[in-house]
Amino acid sequence: REMTKVSVEDNGLMAAVFAPIEEIETILAEIDDYVVIANINSGKQAVIGGGTPGVQVAVKAIEARGYTARMLPVSHAFHTSIVAPASGPLQEVLRRLDVRAPQIPLVANTTGTFYPMHPGVKDEIVDILGEQIASPVQFVKGLHTLYEAGCRIFVEMGPKKALARFVED
């Protein structure tokens, strides 16, 4: 709800990019306008987001190098600084809730590592969740964390199978 209330001059754009992550990083580094990797989904696919001009220039540059980029129908450039104003209000709501350490290991999208599980972690978890709004989703790092912890079976629950394909990558 707070993210939909974010009102800025430019809500930004997002695009799925089908290229090696290193190539995406190289291309984005050449662009002067604000555009970042917002979701690191696999070694060959990411979502970029940022200001409208930056994303538009990035998409053209990506396509000029022979890769595919597909604009995503979103209201804001999520997981970028554009939606950062929603972090504070989210944290205020979370502080009123009974936030506790997870009972089983759970990976945070922001860090790609496990949430803290020791007693008295409410403030740490609230901070992590607040940062998640404007930080890149570290899906690949999270998969590596799970694999290193012994996970070998990954099951996607839902109507699509995009995440399963990312895991295969």
Buried (B, 14 or more C-beta within 10 A) or exposed (E): EBBEEBEBEBBBBBBBBBBBBEBBBEBBEEBEBBBBBBBBBBEBBBBBBBBBBBBBBBBEBBEEEEBEBEEBEBEBBBBBBBBBBBBEBBBEEBEEEEBEBBEEEEBBBBBBBBBBBEEEBBEBBBBBBBBBBBBBBBBBBBBBBBEEEEEEEEEEEEEEEEBEBBBEE
